[in-house]
Amino acid sequence: MVDVLIEAQAWRTLPQAEDIVRRAVAVAATAGVENRRPGAAARGRAGWGLCILLSDDERIVRLNGQWRGEEKPTNVLSFPAPPLYGAGPNEETPLGDIAIAYETLAREAKQNGTEVPDHLSHLVVHGFLHLLGYDHHMDDEAERMERLERDILAQLGVNDPYAARDADI
């Protein structure tokens, strides 16, 4: 189950945002679960719940400051839910929450020559993979996560967001 909360007015410029989010989660869930990072927390077999907040830089600055100690905007924040104590194998369990800032997303899309809908798909996939236990702080983990992102985005018809960076290496 995916709840999409559109909090900021700026998202009205992208009326298909909720559909983009749901499609990205659907594809990422299939690929991400099949390729779950070893040791990542297992979730209930019946399913999981997820909330995605489409917000603005102002809200993201507050969340980033509160939870990461960084008083600045960022594109996406992921908040994994702790496993529910006593949840049975057939119960839906919360996976976590994702928050995305419109202004930062739009600014990055412009800087990278990417369409806003494609960058939204990328940020949803990126945030979702964090909720599954993927990370990018170590080189080998970053390579695994980026490879999975590329595969998922290709299924969504989104160009490789890392191609330009890799071409510069």
C-alpha positions as CSV (number, residue, x, y, z in Angstrom):
1,M,0.0,0.0,0.0
2,V,1.4,3.4,-1.0
3,D,0.0,6.7,0.3
4,V,1.1,9.8,-1.7
5,L,0.6,13.1,0.1
6,I,1.0,16.2,-2.0
7,E,1.7,19.0,0.5
8,A,3.2,21.8,-1.6
9,Q,1.5,23.9,-4.2
10,A,4.5,23.6,-6.6
11,W,3.6,20.0,-7.3
12,R,0.5,21.3,-9.2
13,T,2.8,22.1,-12.1
14,L,3.3,18.3,-12.4
15,P,-0.3,16.9,-12.3
16,Q,0.9,13.4,-13.1
17,A,3.2,13.3,-10.0
18,E,1.1,10.8,-8.1
19,D,1.0,8.4,-11.0
20,I,4.8,8.7,-11.6
21,V,5.4,7.9,-7.9
22,R,3.1,4.9,-7.9
23,R,4.6,3.5,-11.1
24,A,8.2,4.0,-9.8
25,V,7.4,2.3,-6.5
26,A,5.7,-0.7,-8.3
27,V,8.7,-1.3,-10.5
28,A,11.2,-0.7,-7.7
29,A,9.3,-3.0,-5.4
30,T,9.6,-5.9,-7.8
31,A,13.3,-5.4,-8.6
32,G,14.3,-4.2,-5.2
33,V,12.8,-7.1,-3.3
34,E,14.2,-9.6,-5.8
35,N,17.7,-8.1,-5.3
36,R,17.4,-7.2,-1.6
37,R,20.8,-6.4,-0.1
38,P,22.0,-9.3,2.0
39,G,21.2,-8.6,5.7
40,A,18.5,-6.1,5.0
41,A,15.5,-6.3,7.2
42,A,12.9,-8.7,5.9
43,R,9.3,-7.4,5.8
44,G,6.0,-9.2,6.2
45,R,5.0,-11.6,3.4
46,A,1.6,-10.0,3.1
47,G,3.0,-6.6,2.1
48,W,4.2,-3.4,3.4
49,G,3.0,0.2,3.8
50,L,4.8,3.2,2.4
51,C,4.1,7.0,2.6
52,I,5.6,9.4,0.1
53,L,5.4,13.1,0.9
54,L,5.7,15.5,-2.0
55,S,6.7,18.7,-0.3
56,D,8.9,21.7,-0.7
57,D,12.4,22.9,0.3
58,E,11.0,24.7,3.4
59,R,9.6,21.4,4.9
60,I,12.7,19.4,3.8
61,V,15.0,21.9,5.5
62,R,13.1,21.3,8.7
63,L,13.1,17.5,8.3
64,N,16.8,17.4,7.3
65,G,17.7,19.6,10.3
66,Q,15.6,17.5,12.7
67,W,16.7,14.0,11.6
68,R,20.1,14.5,10.0
69,G,21.4,17.7,11.7
70,E,21.8,19.5,8.4
71,E,19.8,22.7,8.1
72,K,19.7,22.7,4.3
73,P,17.4,21.5,1.5
74,T,18.0,18.1,-0.1
75,N,16.2,16.3,-2.9
76,V,15.0,13.2,-1.1
77,L,14.9,11.9,2.5
78,S,14.1,8.3,3.5
79,F,12.9,7.2,6.9
80,P,12.9,3.4,7.3
81,A,10.3,2.2,9.8
82,P,11.5,-0.1,12.5
83,P,10.2,-3.6,12.3
84,L,6.9,-4.1,14.2
85,Y,7.3,-6.2,17.3
86,G,5.0,-9.2,17.2
87,A,3.8,-8.7,13.6
88,G,2.9,-11.9,12.0
89,P,4.1,-13.1,8.6
90,N,0.8,-12.4,6.9
91,E,0.4,-8.8,8.3
92,E,1.2,-5.7,6.4
93,T,4.2,-3.9,7.9
94,P,5.3,-0.3,7.5
95,L,8.3,0.0,5.2
96,G,8.9,3.7,6.0
97,D,8.4,7.2,4.6
98,I,10.0,9.2,1.8
99,A,10.0,13.0,1.4
100,I,10.8,14.8,-1.8
101,A,11.4,18.6,-2.2
102,Y,9.9,20.0,-5.4
103,E,12.3,23.0,-5.7
104,T,15.4,21.0,-5.3
105,L,14.1,18.3,-7.7
106,A,13.3,20.9,-10.4
107,R,16.6,22.7,-9.9
108,E,18.6,19.4,-10.2
109,A,16.6,18.3,-13.2
110,K,17.4,21.6,-15.0
111,Q,21.1,21.5,-14.1
112,N,21.4,17.9,-15.3
113,G,19.3,18.4,-18.5
114,T,16.7,15.9,-17.2
115,E,13.0,16.1,-17.4
116,V,11.3,16.7,-14.0
117,P,9.1,13.6,-14.3
118,D,12.2,11.4,-15.0
119,H,14.1,12.9,-12.0
120,L,11.0,12.3,-9.8
121,S,11.1,8.7,-10.8
122,H,14.8,8.5,-10.0
123,L,14.4,10.1,-6.6
124,V,11.4,7.7,-5.7
125,V,13.5,4.7,-6.7
126,H,16.5,6.0,-4.8
127,G,14.5,6.6,-1.7
128,F,12.7,3.3,-1.9
129,L,16.0,1.4,-2.2
130,H,17.2,3.1,0.9
131,L,14.1,1.8,2.7
132,L,15.0,-1.7,1.6
133,G,18.5,-1.3,3.2
134,Y,20.6,-0.3,0.2
135,D,23.1,2.5,0.8
136,H,25.8,4.4,-1.1
137,H,28.3,5.4,1.5
138,M,30.8,2.7,0.6
139,D,32.0,2.3,-3.0
140,D,30.9,-1.3,-3.4
141,E,27.5,-0.6,-1.9
142,A,27.1,2.5,-4.1
143,E,27.9,0.5,-7.3
144,R,25.3,-2.1,-6.4
145,M,22.7,0.5,-5.6
146,E,23.4,2.5,-8.7
147,R,23.3,-0.6,-10.9
148,L,19.9,-1.5,-9.5
149,E,18.6,2.1,-9.9
150,R,19.8,2.0,-13.6
151,D,18.0,-1.3,-14.2
152,I,14.7,-0.1,-12.6
153,L,14.8,3.3,-14.3
154,A,15.4,1.5,-17.7
155,Q,12.2,-0.5,-17.0
156,L,10.4,2.8,-16.5
157,G,11.9,4.3,-19.7
158,V,14.1,6.8,-17.9
159,N,17.6,7.4,-19.1
160,D,20.6,6.5,-16.9
161,P,21.0,9.4,-14.4
162,Y,24.6,8.4,-13.9
163,A,25.7,8.3,-17.5
164,A,27.0,11.9,-17.7
165,R,29.0,11.4,-14.5
166,D,30.5,8.1,-15.7
167,A,31.4,9.6,-19.1
168,D,33.6,12.2,-17.2
169,I,35.6,9.5,-15.4
